[in-house]
């Protein structure tokens, strides 16, 4: 596993997507934060008091809360994860380089897991870049705010957001291994990302189907800010996401293990 | 240590109802350069894919270095290969491609420069592989296959895209590796003339079946040269040649062509004897079955 991972890490470093995608995330974070700022300063006054956009979005208007803002560009993370897995994994099937590992006897399961880890690392870098972008821009606009407990709060929120979004990376990784074509796997991945969001809303809207929504990562992504101190919610979300990642990985590994490689 | 690098028994691969490879029993011993010959679609690449673990067999057994079953993955660690097209990262340089493979194989020695030099591709610098010619890619793929100093190298159509100079260099390098380092080589090709300059053993595959496995010496003896004689009277001609020259190996084909497998240097005298005996000689000359016609005959079709 170490050798495969070592080679994948080298490929990761040499892949232009490894630089472009985090840059895109930072730009998106900056644009979103600035957008919030301008809306914030053009708000209507209700009862003589300005209503902060950040309050409307549920963020405390201070840089220290930057990590909380990640959910505002949640779909972007999912899409970037899908794009990365397409470029990093499907391209290996398209170019035939996946054969280089298999032909020298590397375990297919280890090859799969190494790629999954790389997708996770890419997602981590993207989210870290975006979080730093949010924190910096919020700090510039509103000041850092109350710094007490900053690290613990931020790590907790960031960690949970990362786990939730890791489900998309895992899904994208599975799709890349199953479909093996860059354009198709990215297209299907983006469709699945959007569809899972819609499906979550549909499940939530209908009585009796709400329990199904709890299996969808999107359910937790959109509700984290309201439940950040709710341990029941957090435990349930962790269980659901771990289950989601495990299921997609088992499907991906099983199919890849048996499938012929052209 | 097994004397066999590869042994397969009843190896088969079925796609739907059609067998791509059927009941193939191949034996490749250490140090051999084994030429796998067959038409396009004969099953060469499918066989190689099974050996390299890219596809699973429908039936049969594979043994590599005496190991089989669950130990195959480990045994494949001693193999270098090119399967069909070169598998390279287009946005990396030649050195970066080699570094990726070196890390993947966990090979400690950094011999990239030496191998690039050996394969005649040392001066590519920062040029990305996507800008390489097909010949350069083929050379790099070969470098990749040899990088980790494997005991067994599998090369599927390795001279595709190489220029004449490259083909010669490639051949000489493989011969040298086999001779100096004792590397066993499996090389598949449909370019028989090239394969005949390299292989020590042959396997002929046709319609998914291994129809013949033979050493190069035996093949050469089977590709015999002969005097081809066409006259107005084949039986009389054969009779005269047998009597006058004590020839035993003579053959009359259905179309009247006579093949004489002995005394190939006596053609002028044979002409004289036949003319003196009032036989009308339409044509006579030394000819022979070259490798291609041998394989055409054996496979019953064009190569």
Contacts between the chains, C-beta under 8 A, distances in Angstrom:
chain1	res1	chain2	res2	distance
A	2	B	106	7.8
A	3	B	103	6.5
A	3	B	104	6.0
A	3	B	105	7.0
A	3	B	106	4.1
A	4	B	104	6.5
A	6	B	103	4.6
A	6	B	104	7.7
A	6	B	106	7.8
A	7	B	100	5.4
A	7	B	101	7.6
A	7	B	103	4.1
A	7	B	104	3.8
A	10	B	99	6.4
A	10	B	100	5.6
A	10	B	103	5.5
A	11	B	89	7.1
A	11	B	100	5.9
A	14	B	89	7.6
A	14	B	91	7.4
A	14	B	92	5.7
A	14	B	96	5.9
A	14	B	100	8.0
A	15	B	91	7.7
A	16	B	91	6.9
A	95	B	87	6.7
A	95	B	88	7.1
A	95	B	89	6.8
A	95	B	90	6.5
A	96	B	83	8.0
A	96	B	84	7.6
A	96	B	85	6.0
A	96	B	86	7.8
A	96	B	87	3.9
A	97	B	87	4.8
A	97	B	88	6.8
A	97	B	89	5.8
A	98	B	87	7.9
A	99	B	52	7.5
A	99	B	54	5.9
A	99	B	83	6.0
A	99	B	87	5.0
A	100	B	87	5.3
A	100	B	100	7.8
A	100	B	101	6.0
A	100	B	104	6.4
A	100	B	144	7.2
A	101	B	104	5.8
A	102	B	52	7.1
A	102	B	53	5.4
A	102	B	54	5.8
A	103	B	52	4.3
A	103	B	53	6.7
A	103	B	54	6.8
A	103	B	76	6.6
A	103	B	79	6.6
A	103	B	81	4.8
A	103	B	83	6.7
A	103	B	154	8.0
A	104	B	76	5.8
A	104	B	77	5.7
A	104	B	79	6.5
A	104	B	80	7.7
A	104	B	104	6.9
A	104	B	105	5.6
A	104	B	148	7.5
A	105	B	53	6.8
A	105	B	72	7.3
A	105	B	73	4.2
A	105	B	74	5.9
A	105	B	75	6.8
A	105	B	76	3.1
A	105	B	77	4.6
A	105	B	79	7.5
A	106	B	73	7.5
A	106	B	104	7.1
A	107	B	73	6.2
A	258	B	56	7.2
A	260	B	49	7.6
A	260	B	54	6.8
A	260	B	55	4.0
A	260	B	56	6.9
A	261	B	49	7.8
A	261	B	54	4.5
A	261	B	55	6.8
A	262	B	54	7.8
